[in-house]
Amino acid sequence: GAPSEEAIARMNITRAFCGAAGFTLQDGLTDLGMGFVEQKRVICKLARKVVGLVDYTKIGITSLASFAGLEDIETIVTDRPLPKDLLPALQERGIQVIVARA
């Protein structure tokens, strides 16, 4: 099974790569399953750097619960350019955006 929050809390995490079901400026990285959200929340608080993996269909979507706010995120990796109003807002907060190419 999945590791408990207590087990995760004992880990040394340099960089966390977290997939998300949604991403907005207001809610940060969000996901559907509460069990996974709680694990991801602990992981993101422990990690020195958080990388959000968000395909373009999830940008502007808020899912069930947040697991990382903008203050926790170092980088967003997506598969298409972000909307023109979103990119400057992320850059102002020091969040790097990477558009992955196939």
Backbone as a ProteinNet text record, in pm:
[ID]
protein_1_A
[PRIMARY]
GAPSEEAIARMNITRAFCGAAGFTLQDGLTDLGMGFVEQKRVICKLARKVVGLVDYTKIGITSLASFAGLEDIETIVTDRPLPKDLLPALQERGIQVIVARA
[TERTIARY]
81.3	0	85.3	16.9	81.7	142.8	253.8	314.7	225.5	230.6	152.5	213.5	134.5	186	303.4	297	405.9	534.8	523.5	640.5	695.3	607.3	650	723.2	674.1	732.6	877.2	920.8	1059.4	1151.4	1097.3	1175.3	1246.5	1359.4	1432	1400.5	1326.4	1279.1	1341	1425.7	1489.3	1393.8	1334.1	1244.1	1125.3	1005.5	882	819.3	796	726.4	584.1	487.4	348.9	254.3	186.3	79.1	-40.1	-124.8	-240.9	-359.9	-478	-602.5	-646.5	-581.5	-615.1	-506.9	-505.1	-411.3	-471.2	-477.8	-520.3	-431.9	-435.2	-361.3	-418.2	-547.9	-612.9	-589.4	-595.3	-592.2	-464.4	-375.6	-251.2	-278.1	-202.5	-217.9	-327.9	-422.2	-534.6	-548.2	-616.9	-637.3	-770.4	-806.1	-937.3	-944.4	-850	-856.3	-801.9	-883.4	-839.9	-718.2	-710.8	-593.3	-466.3	-472.4	-355.9	-326.6	-430.9	-411	-334.9	-373.2	-304.6	-158.1	-133	5.6	84.8	26.7	95.8	120.6	26.2	42.8	164.3	178.2	292.8	421.9	420	538.8	580.6	485.8	518.5	571.3	524.6	575.9	718.9	750.1	884.2	985.5	938.7	1029	1096.6	1220.6	1292	1239.7	1197.7	1143.6	1026.1	920.4	800.9	783.3	766.9	742.4	601.8	514.2	379	375.1	320.5	305.7	159	129.7	-9.4	-30.6	-106.9	-133.5	-230.9	-232.7	-304.2	-453.3	-513.3	-657.6	-688.6	-587.6	-607.5	-582.2	-526	-498.1	-631.2	-647.7	-772.2	-881	-849.9	-945.3	-909.6	-1009.8	-990.7	-1055.6	-977.1	-1027.6	-1071.7	-1094.7	-1155	-1078.8	-946.8	-870.6	-730.6	-680.3	-545.5	-441	-326	-215	-88	-80.6	35.4	-10	18.1	-11.2	101	79.3	181.2	312.8	304.2	425.8	510.3	451.3	523.3	586.5	543.5	577.7	698.3	793.4	910.2	889	829.7	818.8	685.6	630.3	514.8	560.6	536.7	565.4	431.4	413	288.3	319.1	215.8	238.4	197.7	146.9	115.4	141.1	163.5	185.7	66.3	97.1	-7.5	-80.2	-201.3	-270.5	-184.3	-192.8	-105.3	-118.3	-233.3	-249.6	-191.4	-178.7	-129.8	22.9	90.2	236.7	301.2	265.4	328.6	300.9	182.2	148.1	237	267.3	356.5	500.3	543.2	679.6	701.8	600.1	610.3	636.7	586.3	602.1	726	804.9	927.9	906.4	790.1	759.8	801.2	889.5	935.2	828.8	810.1	716.3	793.9	776.9	841.7	733.1	739.8	647.9	721.7	679.7	744.5	700.8	793	765.2	779	692.4	696.8	807.3
-119.4	0	125.3	235.4	366.3	393.6	466	497.3	590.7	577.7	663.6	803.5	898.9	1034.2	1037	951.7	943.1	894.2	794.1	742.9	849.4	919.4	1025.4	1135.1	1168.1	1276.3	1247.8	1122.7	1087.4	1090.4	1119.2	1117.8	1251	1244.1	1362.4	1378.7	1482.2	1499.6	1625.8	1606.9	1720.3	1787.8	1709.1	1764.8	1671.3	1725.8	1648.3	1681.2	1578.9	1593.2	1544.8	1635	1601.9	1630.5	1526.9	1544.8	1606.9	1676.5	1743.1	1734.2	1733.1	1733.4	1875.8	1973.9	2113	2206.7	2329.2	2432.4	2569.5	2652.7	2792.2	2879.2	3009.6	3102.6	3103.2	3091.3	3098.3	2971.9	2855.2	2729.5	2649.8	2691.6	2617.6	2483	2382	2246.2	2175.4	2115.6	2046.9	1906.2	1819.6	1682.1	1629.1	1508.8	1450.6	1364.3	1274.1	1177.3	1234.1	1239.5	1299.6	1228.7	1096.8	1025.3	1071.3	1082.5	1129	1275.7	1355.2	1497.7	1513.5	1439.5	1449.6	1406.2	1297.4	1254	1358.8	1411	1512.3	1638.9	1676	1795	1779	1663.4	1637.5	1638.6	1571.2	1565.6	1705.8	1788.2	1923.2	2012.9	1994	2072.9	2031.9	1903.8	1854.2	1881.6	1884.4	1897.3	2033.8	2032.6	2158.8	2233.5	2156.1	2214.6	2129.8	2197.3	2129	2161.5	2056.4	2069.7	2016.3	2102.4	2060.8	2012.9	1894.6	1837.5	1850.5	1945.4	1981.5	1993.3	1900.6	1915.8	2031.2	2084	2208	2200.9	2081.9	2071.8	2096.3	2093.7	2113.2	2257.4	2339.2	2479.3	2554.9	2627.9	2701.8	2618.6	2494.1	2402.7	2388.4	2392.4	2361.5	2227.9	2135	2003	2003.2	1887	1874	1946.2	1927.7	1985	2026.7	2133	2183.8	2105.7	2084.5	2022.3	2105.6	2205.9	2296.2	2433.1	2535	2671.8	2727.7	2844.1	2905.4	2925.5	2952.6	2975	2848.6	2732.1	2604.7	2560.1	2618.1	2567.2	2640	2561.3	2617.6	2621.7	2514.8	2498.2	2433.7	2476.4	2410.3	2356.5	2227.9	2166.6	2134.3	2181.6	2158.7	2124.7	2094.3	2049.7	2151.4	2265.2	2373.3	2506.5	2612.3	2743	2783	2849.6	2894.9	3016.4	3042.5	3165.3	3287.6	3387.7	3504.3	3578.8	3573.9	3642.4	3561.9	3432.3	3346.8	3347.8	3346.9	3339.3	3453.5	3581.5	3688.8	3677.9	3632.5	3617.7	3513.7	3405.9	3303.7	3354.6	3421.3	3474.5	3576.6	3658.7	3755.5	3686.4	3565.1	3489.1	3398.9	3409.8	3331.7	3186.6	3156.8	3020.1	3003.5	2909	2880.4	2795.6	2821.2	2743.3	2677.4	2546	2469.2	2407.8	2432.5	2370	2253.2	2132.7	2011.7	1989.8	1950.6	1922.4	1772.6	1718.7	1575	1546.8
0	0	0	3	4.5	141.2	146.1	275.2	357.2	488.4	576.5	580.2	627.2	642.3	740.5	842.1	939.2	872.6	785.5	713.6	618.4	550.8	458.3	535.1	653.9	733.3	773.1	767	800.2	677.1	562	438.1	415.9	348.4	302.7	154.6	121.4	-15.9	-74.6	-175.4	-240	-337.4	-424.7	-526.3	-541	-528.7	-544.6	-679.9	-760.2	-887.8	-865.7	-874.1	-839.7	-955	-999.6	-1096	-1026.4	-1101.7	-1043.1	-1137.4	-1077.8	-1156.7	-1187.6	-1125	-1151	-1102.2	-1160.3	-1118.8	-1146.7	-1041.6	-1055.5	-966.1	-992.8	-907.1	-766.5	-754	-623.4	-539.8	-603.3	-529.4	-546	-632.2	-654.8	-718.2	-676.7	-729.6	-651.7	-724.7	-661.5	-718.2	-641.1	-686.6	-634.3	-680.4	-652.3	-527.7	-510.4	-400.6	-271.2	-166.5	-40.4	19.5	6.8	57.3	-11.5	-143	-218.9	-189.2	-173	-143.3	-12.2	89.7	218.8	207	133.8	113.5	36.5	-70.5	-150.6	-69.4	16.3	100	191.4	253.6	341.6	260.2	146.2	59.9	17.3	-24.1	-72.1	39.8	160.8	273.8	309.1	292.2	323.8	212.8	89.6	-25.4	-28.1	-70.2	-87.3	-209.7	-310.8	-433.6	-480.4	-529.6	-579.5	-727.3	-806.3	-949.2	-976.1	-1027.7	-1062.5	-1206.5	-1228.5	-1362.5	-1400.5	-1491.9	-1519.2	-1669.6	-1728.1	-1870.9	-1893.3	-2014.9	-2043.8	-2012.7	-2014.4	-1985.7	-1838.3	-1752	-1607.8	-1563.1	-1651.3	-1618.6	-1608.1	-1499.2	-1477.1	-1412.3	-1377.4	-1313.8	-1165.8	-1079.5	-938.4	-910.9	-861.8	-827.4	-680.8	-623.3	-490.9	-379.5	-371.9	-260.5	-303.8	-241.5	-269.6	-191.2	-255.6	-183.2	-187.9	-274.2	-277.7	-326.2	-245.5	-285.2	-370.6	-427.2	-512.7	-437.3	-307.6	-229	-216	-243.7	-233.3	-365.2	-475.8	-609.3	-666.7	-716.6	-784.7	-935.4	-990.5	-1134.9	-1171.5	-1284.5	-1345.5	-1480.6	-1504.2	-1633.9	-1697.9	-1819.7	-1891.6	-2036.7	-2113.4	-2250.8	-2357.8	-2317.4	-2411	-2341.8	-2419.6	-2356.6	-2268.9	-2158	-2066.6	-2123.6	-2076	-2116.5	-2085.4	-2169.7	-2159	-2026.1	-1962.1	-1833.7	-1717.5	-1732.2	-1624.6	-1614.4	-1726.9	-1726.7	-1647.9	-1672.3	-1593.7	-1443.3	-1406.6	-1264.6	-1198	-1268.8	-1213.9	-1208.5	-1312.8	-1316.2	-1204.8	-1174.9	-1064.8	-931.8	-918.4	-794.6	-797.2	-904.5	-914.6	-954.5	-1010.7	-1053.6	-1199.1	-1224.3	-1359.7	-1431.2	-1558.6	-1640.3	-1753.2	-1765.2	-1871	-1956.5	-2087.8	-2181.7	-2246.5	-2212.7	-2263.9	-2408.3	-2488.8	-2630.6	-2653.9	-2738.5	-2770.3	-2869.3
[MASK]
++++++++++++++++++++++++++++++++++++++++++++++++++++++++++++++++++++++++++++++++++++++++++++++++++++++

